[in-house]
């Protein structure tokens, strides 16, 4: 996230450019640990996405039944 926000903020590196870059990400940042994040101030909001799942008798396992969906 930090590297992506720094890149989005541009040169020269500064606190203000980092914050501007983080704010510019919106929901475009793809986190490794959840589906969709929204951080309108560049920090602090967090996960806003889900995927529904169900038990699949064919493989006797749980599978996702939808793609990522934004909530909230």
MDAnalysis code that builds the backbone (N, CA, C; Angstrom):
import MDAnalysis as mda
import numpy as np

u = mda.Universe.empty(216, n_residues=72, atom_resindex=np.repeat(np.arange(72), 3), trajectory=True)
u.add_TopologyAttr("name", ["N", "CA", "C"] * 72)
u.add_TopologyAttr("resid", np.arange(1, 73))
u.add_TopologyAttr("resname", ["UNK", "UNK", "UNK", "UNK", "UNK", "UNK", "UNK", "UNK", "UNK", "UNK", "UNK", "UNK", "UNK", "UNK", "UNK", "UNK", "UNK", "UNK", "UNK", "UNK", "UNK", "UNK", "UNK", "UNK", "UNK", "UNK", "UNK", "UNK", "UNK", "UNK", "UNK", "UNK", "UNK", "UNK", "UNK", "UNK", "UNK", "UNK", "UNK", "UNK", "UNK", "UNK", "UNK", "UNK", "UNK", "UNK", "UNK", "UNK", "UNK", "UNK", "UNK", "UNK", "UNK", "UNK", "UNK", "UNK", "UNK", "UNK", "UNK", "UNK", "UNK", "UNK", "UNK", "UNK", "UNK", "UNK", "UNK", "UNK", "UNK", "UNK", "UNK", "UNK"])
u.atoms.positions = np.array([
    [0.820, -1.171, 0.000],
    [0.000, 0.000, 0.000],
    [0.875, 1.249, 0.000],
    [1.871, 1.236, 0.842],
    [2.751, 2.400, 0.942],
    [3.447, 2.678, -0.395],
    [4.001, 1.644, -1.012],
    [4.685, 1.834, -2.295],
    [3.712, 2.345, -3.364],
    [2.496, 1.821, -3.376],
    [1.496, 2.255, -4.353],
    [1.095, 3.708, -4.113],
    [0.900, 4.070, -2.855],
    [0.545, 5.455, -2.521],
    [1.687, 6.409, -2.846],
    [2.915, 6.001, -2.571],
    [4.069, 6.844, -2.903],
    [4.169, 7.062, -4.407],
    [3.965, 6.011, -5.178],
    [4.018, 6.121, -6.632],
    [2.912, 7.039, -7.147],
    [1.702, 6.889, -6.604],
    [0.575, 7.717, -7.034],
    [0.781, 9.186, -6.673],
    [1.517, 9.451, -5.615],
    [1.765, 10.821, -5.185],
    [2.769, 11.566, -6.030],
    [3.642, 10.850, -6.696],
    [4.622, 11.472, -7.584],
    [5.841, 12.027, -6.866],
    [6.675, 12.675, -7.645],
    [7.942, 13.227, -7.158],
    [7.793, 14.721, -6.891],
    [8.602, 15.299, -6.056],
    [9.523, 14.683, -5.105],
    [8.746, 14.101, -3.929],
    [9.302, 13.107, -3.268],
    [8.636, 12.467, -2.143],
    [8.464, 13.451, -0.997],
    [7.264, 13.452, -0.441],
    [6.990, 14.286, 0.726],
    [5.772, 13.721, 1.437],
    [5.537, 14.156, 2.652],
    [4.359, 13.726, 3.403],
    [3.089, 14.105, 2.667],
    [3.038, 15.329, 2.139],
    [1.840, 15.797, 1.442],
    [1.567, 15.006, 0.165],
    [2.642, 14.671, -0.562],
    [2.459, 13.873, -1.785],
    [2.049, 12.432, -1.456],
    [2.569, 11.889, -0.370],
    [2.149, 10.560, 0.076],
    [0.661, 10.562, 0.399],
    [0.195, 11.545, 1.147],
    [-1.216, 11.625, 1.503],
    [-2.082, 11.819, 0.262],
    [-1.646, 12.681, -0.662],
    [-2.396, 12.880, -1.907],
    [-2.465, 11.584, -2.714],
    [-1.363, 10.854, -2.771],
    [-1.348, 9.579, -3.485],
    [-2.260, 8.561, -2.837],
    [-2.254, 8.494, -1.506],
    [-3.128, 7.556, -0.784],
    [-4.594, 7.904, -1.012],
    [-4.937, 9.185, -0.988],
    [-6.328, 9.604, -1.235],
    [-6.755, 9.277, -2.656],
    [-5.837, 9.392, -3.595],
    [-6.158, 9.143, -4.998],
    [-6.450, 7.676, -5.289],
    [-6.002, 6.770, -4.431],
    [-6.198, 5.338, -4.688],
    [-7.665, 4.935, -4.631],
    [-8.460, 5.552, -3.755],
    [-9.871, 5.179, -3.645],
    [-10.035, 3.692, -3.434],
    [-10.745, 3.017, -4.351],
    [-10.919, 1.560, -4.278],
    [-10.050, 0.842, -5.308],
    [-9.100, 1.556, -5.930],
    [-8.297, 0.934, -6.983],
    [-7.178, 0.048, -6.437],
    [-6.814, 0.193, -5.176],
    [-5.751, -0.622, -4.598],
    [-6.266, -2.038, -4.362],
    [-5.514, -3.042, -4.821],
    [-5.898, -4.448, -4.660],
    [-5.101, -5.058, -3.514],
    [-5.693, -5.149, -2.312],
    [-4.981, -5.695, -1.169],
    [-4.844, -7.215, -1.269],
    [-3.857, -7.740, -0.585],
    [-3.638, -9.189, -0.588],
    [-4.550, -9.907, 0.393],
    [-5.093, -9.205, 1.373],
    [-5.805, -9.879, 2.456],
    [-7.319, -9.701, 2.450],
    [-7.890, -8.984, 1.477],
    [-9.342, -8.842, 1.356],
    [-9.669, -8.492, -0.086],
    [-10.930, -8.260, -0.409],
    [-11.340, -8.078, -1.798],
    [-11.303, -6.630, -2.265],
    [-11.904, -5.741, -1.511],
    [-11.987, -4.336, -1.891],
    [-11.768, -3.491, -0.647],
    [-10.954, -2.460, -0.751],
    [-10.798, -1.516, 0.348],
    [-11.152, -0.119, -0.145],
    [-11.656, 0.690, 0.775],
    [-11.930, 2.087, 0.472],
    [-11.366, 2.908, 1.610],
    [-10.503, 3.813, 1.276],
    [-9.869, 4.654, 2.276],
    [-9.977, 6.099, 1.785],
    [-11.144, 6.733, 1.993],
    [-11.403, 8.044, 1.402],
    [-10.440, 9.135, 1.851],
    [-9.859, 9.007, 3.000],
    [-8.896, 9.989, 3.477],
    [-7.466, 9.505, 3.305],
    [-7.286, 8.393, 2.605],
    [-5.973, 7.822, 2.409],
    [-5.592, 6.819, 3.476],
    [-6.430, 6.668, 4.476],
    [-6.172, 5.745, 5.577],
    [-7.469, 5.542, 6.352],
    [-7.518, 4.498, 7.140],
    [-8.530, 4.357, 8.171],
    [-9.854, 3.706, 7.887],
    [-10.319, 3.555, 6.660],
    [-11.647, 2.992, 6.459],
    [-11.590, 1.469, 6.393],
    [-10.929, 0.933, 5.386],
    [-10.708, -0.500, 5.342],
    [-11.585, -1.272, 4.385],
    [-11.833, -2.547, 4.718],
    [-12.496, -3.487, 3.822],
    [-13.945, -3.105, 3.568],
    [-14.340, -3.123, 2.293],
    [-15.721, -2.836, 1.905],
    [-16.205, -3.834, 0.855],
    [-15.640, -5.043, 0.851],
    [-16.035, -6.026, -0.147],
    [-16.222, -7.404, 0.449],
    [-17.113, -8.167, -0.171],
    [-17.376, -9.545, 0.247],
    [-17.464, -10.430, -0.990],
    [-17.404, -11.719, -0.765],
    [-17.743, -12.724, -1.766],
    [-18.615, -13.757, -1.068],
    [-19.670, -14.141, -1.722],
    [-20.545, -15.176, -1.162],
    [-19.997, -16.550, -1.550],
    [-20.231, -17.515, -0.677],
    [-19.782, -18.878, -0.927],
    [-20.886, -19.868, -0.608],
    [-20.681, -21.078, -1.054],
    [-21.640, -22.150, -0.763],
    [-20.910, -23.481, -0.826],
    [-21.535, -24.499, -0.259],
    [-20.973, -25.840, -0.303],
    [-21.281, -26.456, -1.655],
    [-20.285, -27.018, -2.301],
    [-20.431, -27.651, -3.603],
    [-20.355, -29.160, -3.402],
    [-21.471, -29.857, -3.641],
    [-21.513, -31.311, -3.461],
    [-20.574, -32.032, -4.426],
    [-20.325, -31.451, -5.597],
    [-19.472, -32.093, -6.601],
    [-18.047, -32.310, -6.122],
    [-17.533, -31.377, -5.337],
    [-16.158, -31.525, -4.852],
    [-16.112, -31.697, -3.333],
    [-17.296, -31.691, -2.694],
    [-17.388, -31.774, -1.232],
    [-16.518, -30.682, -0.584],
    [-16.667, -29.455, -1.113],
    [-15.872, -28.340, -0.615],
    [-16.683, -27.040, -0.700],
    [-16.177, -26.024, -0.057],
    [-16.787, -24.709, -0.178],
    [-16.144, -23.988, -1.354],
    [-16.980, -23.284, -2.149],
    [-16.510, -22.503, -3.280],
    [-17.200, -21.136, -3.263],
    [-16.512, -20.163, -3.849],
    [-17.149, -18.864, -4.013],
    [-18.251, -18.978, -5.054],
    [-19.388, -18.356, -4.795],
    [-20.490, -18.387, -5.756],
    [-20.690, -17.018, -6.411],
    [-19.943, -16.013, -6.000],
    [-19.996, -14.694, -6.644],
    [-18.585, -14.131, -6.736],
    [-18.441, -13.127, -7.546],
    [-17.196, -12.374, -7.562],
    [-17.220, -11.376, -6.411],
    [-16.170, -10.607, -6.232],
    [-16.158, -9.599, -5.179],
    [-17.271, -8.579, -5.387],
    [-17.956, -8.216, -4.310],
    [-19.029, -7.231, -4.358],
    [-18.779, -6.169, -3.293],
    [-18.974, -4.940, -3.683],
    [-18.806, -3.834, -2.749],
    [-20.008, -3.756, -1.808],
    [-19.750, -3.520, -0.554],
    [-20.807, -3.332, 0.436],
    [-20.630, -1.970, 1.085],
    [-21.661, -1.505, 1.739],
    [-21.560, -0.273, 2.519],
    [-21.532, 0.975, 1.802],
])
